[in-house]
Amino acid sequence: MDTLQKPHVVLVTFPAMGHSIPSLDLAKLLASHSLTVSYVTTRTIERRLRGLMDESPQAAVLDIQLVGLSPQSAIEAIAEGRESMDLLPNGSSLAVISFIKSLREPFEQWAEEQGSRRPVCIISDMFIDWTVHSAERFGSVRVVFAPFGAFGTSVFHAICNSITTNTLRKEGDSVIIDNILSSPLKFTKEHMPRRFLESDSADTRLSILIGMMQSLTKCWGMLVNTFDELEPRYLQHLKNLLNGKPLWSVGPVVPLGGIANTRGKKSDISEQKLVQWLDSKSPCSVIYVSFGSQAFLSQEQTQALARGLEASHQPFVWSIKISPDTVSAESNRAELCASYLPEGFVERDKGLVIWGWAPQLVILSHPSVGAFMSHCGWNSTLESILMGVPMVTWPMFAEQHFNSKLVTEELGIGIQFCQHREAIPCEDKVEKSVRLVLCSDEGTEIRKRAVAFQRLGKRSVGGGSSTLNLKDFANEMHNLMNCKAE
């Protein structure tokens, strides 16, 4: 189909890999449904993703334009070339938010230059609220993309609303959320990001988050990275919040062309070497350990986790990331990495250590992998579900606490062993959690439930609910274009 006959949709993404990667996968899916897609992000992430697009077998046939923007003036604390959360030290969130806000003007300049190709729809990350005004300016509809699941998004919104109205209920060691389901949801205080419990009107980060959540319903519709059969009650809650506006659950958004595609950065290990190592292990005997792109463990945390993994006597693949504010150009990386682990740990060869990014889908899809120790970021959670792999969770910040609660208490496909980013894992609990999931009857039951959700997830993207919802969204975009042309 000729490009001029296609609706033009624009994706505006938040500069973190947990947001950028599913947004790129969504862009590919939308382009496969006869849409022209512009993917707008920072220059750093644009360069990173361009390499992945160039290697993709679909790149030549998908109508996707990557657009990297920079603010007109520099933002303090964000050096050029480091405009991505995984390249910044902890505590940089305010600087990133300032950077994102500064992209509104260059974005609108770019959109103005599109002329007759102005977008019919701006698909905005849920954390970018200025797109409300940009959509109004260009006569586009604004569709929010929730990279979190329906449960996490619902709880985030409900808590922010409760803080705004001073109705957040705290009873002893529990927090009660009244306005999601017909019966209250109870969270222990350990299940909550601490910023919510220590709410203060002077807390700039909290006030910004509340503003972002309040913009959630200022949209024409919403896309959610989940599937109907996984979170039906919470999808219904979001539909109620939207008050009749359309909602499409289109997840899990995964790479077109199968699981062999690497999402994110280049790995430090070849896929061939990795698969050979996994092939040498028994089915469902390996635990894969990774805490995403923004969680960097301290030396004390790393050593405690290492001792617990070694005590479990189960093989492991462990992706270890060092904070960018720890590793400098002058650092001896080999010596630094060695200092993070107990003496002789690597030499004892109990598992495979990968320093840096790992090809997660390749690992999770291998039959020798029987569990995933994770921070419970939503992308990792969905990938684990799609591969039928139970989870051993250590939620650290943001909605990860809610995702862990969903996985362990509501879906029953994992167990939690630690909580919060600054916690030191209990070595004994690490050992027992790994062995429970991989070696016990209870672990077998957890795995059965995980496989059941895997079937539902694969069905949803293989012609089922998510496939149909995606087609419906694409049809709506064509209808909007036709209405504008009349």
N, C-alpha and C positions, 0 to 999 in steps of 0.2 A: 504494500500500500504506500502511496506517495506521502511524504512527510506532511505536506500541506493539508492532507485529509485527516490527519490525526489530531486528537486533543493534546494540548501541551499542559503537562502537570509538572510542578516544581516541588522537589523535596528539600526542605531546609532542616539541617541536622545539627544536633548538639555535638561539640568536639570531644567526644569520648568514644573509645572503641566499642563499648557496650551499646552505644546508640548508633554509631556510624556503620557498623557491620550489618545489623538487621535492616537499616535503612537502604544500604546498597543492595542487599538481597531483595528487599521490597521493590526497589527501582527496576531490577532485572525482571521480576514477576510482572510488574506493570507494563514494561516495555514489550513483554511477550504477548500482551493483550492489545496490541496496536495503539499504544500510547507513546507520544514523545515525552521523554523524561529528562528534566534538568536536575542534577543532584548538586545542591549548593552547600558548601562546607568551607573550612579554612584551607589556606594554601598548603599547609603541612599535611593535612589528611587527604586533600585532593591529590597531592603527589604520591602519597602512600597507596591510595586506592587505584590510581591510574595504572600502576604496575600490575596490580591484580587484574584489572579489566583487560589490559593488553595480553595477559596470559590466558584469559578466559576464552574457550572455544565459541562462546556466544557473542563475544564483543563485536564481531563484524556484522552481525545481523540484528543486534538490539540497538534501538534508537535512544541512546543515553548520552547526555553531555555532562561531563564533570566540570563544575565551576568552583574555583578556589578564590575566596575573597579575603581581603586584608582591610583593616580599619584605616582611616585617613591619617590618624596619628597613633603612635605607639602606646601600648598599654603597659604600665609599670608592672614588673614581676613576670611578664611573658616575653621572652626573647624571641626574635624572629626565627622561625623554623621549629618552634616548640609549642605550637598552638594546638595541643592535644593533651587531655588529662593524664594519659599514661606517660607523658614526657615531663611532667611537672611534679614537684615535691608535694607531700601532703600539706593541706592547708591553703591550697591555691584556688579554692572554689570561687571566692569573691572576685579574684582577678579574671577568672574564666568567664564569669557572668558579665563583668564589665566589658570584656572582649566581645562576647556575643552581642551585647546591646549595641556596641560600636559598629557592628556589621549591618545594622538596619539601613543606613544611608547608602553604602556601596551596593547593597542588595537592591534597593529601589532604583538606583542608577542603572544597574544591570537590567532590571525588569523593564525600565523605561526604554532601553535600547532594543528590546525585543520587537517593538512596533506592533505589527499585526499578529505577531506570535506571542503576545502576552498570555500568561497562563490562564486557563479556565479554572485551575485549582492550585492552591498552595497547600501542600501537605507539610504541616509543621510539627516538629518534635514538640511534645507536650511541655517542654521546659523553655520554649522560645515564644514568649507572649507578644512581642511586638509584631508578629505576623498578623495579628488581628487587624491592625491599622493598615499594614501593607496590602492585605487582601481587599479591604474597603477601597483603598486608593486605586487599585487596578481593576476593580470590578470582578475579582476572582472569589470563588468560594474558599473558605478555610476549612481544611480537614485536619484534625489532630491525629498524629500517629503516636500511640502509646507503646513504647518499646518494652514496658513492663507488662505483666499479665493483668487480667481483670481484677484479681484479688488485691494485688499490690497497689494498683491504681485506685481502686475503691477505698482502701484503707487510708492511703495517703490523702486523698481528697477529704474523706470523712474527718480525719484528725485535724487537718488544717482548718476545716470549717468549724470544728468544735473549739479549737483554740481561738478563732476569730470571735465566736459567740460566747466564749468563756463557759462552754458546756462540757468540756472534757472531764469525764468521770474517773476519779482515782479512788479505789477502794483497797486499802492496805497495800499489798504487793501486786495489785491488779489494776489494769486500765480497761474500762468498759466502753465499747463503741456501740451506740444505740441505733445509728441511722444508716445501716447497710442492709441488714436482713430483718425479718419480722421479730426474731429473737436476738438479744444482744450478743455481740462477739466479745469474748474475754481474752485479754492478753496479759501475760505476766509482764512486769516492768522490764524484765530481761529480753522480752520479745520486741521492745520498742527502741528506736533510735533515741539516744539520750537527749538530743536536742529538743525532742517533743516533750520530754518529762521536765526539762529545765527551762520551759518556755518563758521568755522575757521579752517585753515589748521593745527592748533596746537591742535585741538579737537581730542583726542585719540579715544574716543568712536565713533565719527562720521567716522573717517578714518577706524576703524575696521569694522563698519557696511558697509561702501562702499566696502571694500574688500570682505566681505561676499556676498554682492549682485552681485559683479562682478563674483563670482564663480558660480552663479546660472545657467548660461548657459554652464558651464564646466561639462557637464553630458551627459549620454547616453539617458536619458529620464527624465520625471517628473511626479510625482503623486501629485494631488491637492485635498485637502479636500473640495470639492464643488460638485455641480452637473450641468450638461450641461444647464438645463433650467433656472437656477438661474442667471448665469453670462455669457451668451454666448459670448458677445462682448469682455469681458476681457480674457476669455479662448482662444479666437481666437488671441488676442494680444500676450499671452504667447506662443502659437503655432508658431506665426511669429518670436518671439524672439529665439525660439529653432531652427528655420531654418530647418525644416523637421524632427527633432528628435521627437520621440513619446511623447505624453502627454496623461495621463489618469486622468479624473476627476472621483473620486471614493467615493465621500461623499454624504450625511453626514456619516462619519464613526461612527457607534454607537455600543454599546455592543451587541454581539450575544445573543440571548435568550430573547430579549425584554427589555423594559424600566425599569423593576424592579431592574436591576443591578445598584449598586452604582458605580459611577466613581470617583476615588480619595480616600480620607481618610474616616475613620469612622465618622459618624455623632454623635453629642452630643444628638440627640433626636431619640427616637425609631420611626420606620416607622409607627407602629400602632397608636401611640399618634398623630403623624403628620396628618395621614389620617383622624383620627377621628375629629380633629380640622377642617380640610378642608371640611369634609362632612357636618359640621354644617353651612356652608356658602352657599349663593345663587350662582347659576352659573355665571361665569365671573364677580364676584364682588371683588375678592382678587387680590392685587398686590404683586408679589414676588420681594423682593429686595436683590440683591447680586452683589458684585463687584469683584468677582474672588478671586484667591489665592494670588495675589501680590499687591493688592490695600488695604492699611490700612488707614482708615479715622482717622483724628485727632478728639480730643474731640469737638472742635468748629464745624467741619464739621458734625459730628454725631448728635450733638444737633440741628443744623439747619435742617438737613434732618428729624429728629424725629418730630420736630414741624410742618414741612410741611406735613408729612404723617398723623399726628394726625388731622390737620386742614382739610384734604380731606374727613374725615369721612368715609373712605373706609377701610375695614379690610386688613391687610397685614401680610405676612411672611417675616421676615427680618433676614438674615444671617449676623451677625456682626463679623468681625475679628479684633483682636488687634495685632498690630505690634509686632514681636518677640523681638525687641529692647526696647519695652515698658514693656512687661511682663517678669519679672525675677523670679527666683525660690523663692525669698523672698516676692514677691508680694502677697497681698491678692486679688485673682482674683475677688471674688464677689464684694469687695469694688471698685476695679478698674473699673469693668464693669458698676457698678451702677453710677460711676462718669461720665461716657461717655454719659449718657442719662439725659434728663430733670427730675427734681424731680417729682416722682409719675408717670412717664411715664409707667413703667411696670405694676404698680398697677392699672392703669386705664383700662388695658386689652383691648386696641383697636386693638391689633394684637398679633402675636406670634413671639417672639424674640428667635433666635437660636444663641448661642455664639459659633462661629466656623463654621465648614463645614456643609453644608446641602445637603440632597439627591435631587439634582436639577431636575433630570429627573422625579422623583416621583412627585415633586411639580408641574412642568410645565405641566405634563400630566393630572393633576386633573381638572375636569370640573369647579370647583369654581374659578380657577385662570384665570383672564382675561387680565393681563398685567405683564410684566417683566421689572423691573427697573434694568439696567445692565450697566457695564463698556464697553460693546460691544466687549469683547474678542471674537475671532472667534468661539471657541467651544460653548460658551453661545449663540452666535448669531444663529449658526446652530441648536442648541437644541431648541431654541425658534421658529425658522422657522418650524422645524419638528413637533412641538407640536401645531402650528397654533396660537401662543401667540404673540400679538403685543408688541413692546418694547418702553420703556421710557429710553432714553440713557444719560449717563454721561461718555463719553470717556475720558480716563485719560492719556494714553501715548501710544507710539509705533503706531501700525497700527489700534488701536481702533478708532482713529479719522476718518480714511478712512472707517472702517466698519460702523460707525455711519452715515456717509454721504451716504453710499450705502443703509442702512436700511431706513433712513428718506427721502432722496431726490430721489433716483433711484427706490427703490422698494415700497416706500410709506407704510411701515408696522410699522412705529413708529414715535416718536417725540423726539427731544433732549431738555434737560432742563438745562444742565450744561456742562462745558468743562474744561479739564486739572486737573491733580492730586491735585494741591494745591488750587484750587478754593473753595470758600465757597458757597454752594447752596443757592439760593434765596428761602426763605420759601414760598413766595407767588407763585413762579413759580413751585415749587414742587407740591403744592396743586392743582394748575390749570392744570398741566400736567397730574396728576393722574386722576382727574375728567374728563378731556377731553377724555382720552382713555377709561375709564370705564363707563362713564355716558352720553356721548354726541352722537349726530348723526354722527359727524365726526369720533368719536371713533368706531362707528359701521362700517363705511366704511373702516377704517384701519383694523379692525378685518376681514372683508370679504376678503381683499387682503391677509392678513396673512394666512387665511384658504386656499386660492387658491394656495399659494406657498407651504403650507403644503401638499396638494394633490400631487403636482409635486415632492416634495422631497420624499414622501413615495413611489411614483411610481418609482422613480429613483433607490432606494435601494431595491425595491420589485420586481425586474425582469426587470427594465427599464435600462436607460443609464448607471448608475453607476455600476449596476450588470454586464452588458455586458462589460464595460471597465475593471472591476476587473478580469473577466474571460480572457479577452484578455491579460492583463498583466501576469497572471499566465501562460497562454500558451506560451508567449514570454520567460518566465523563463525556461520552459521545453525545448523549442527550443534551448536556450543557452546551457543548460546542455547537450543536445544531440550533439550539435556542438562540444563541448569540448571533448566529449567521442569519437568522430570519429578520 
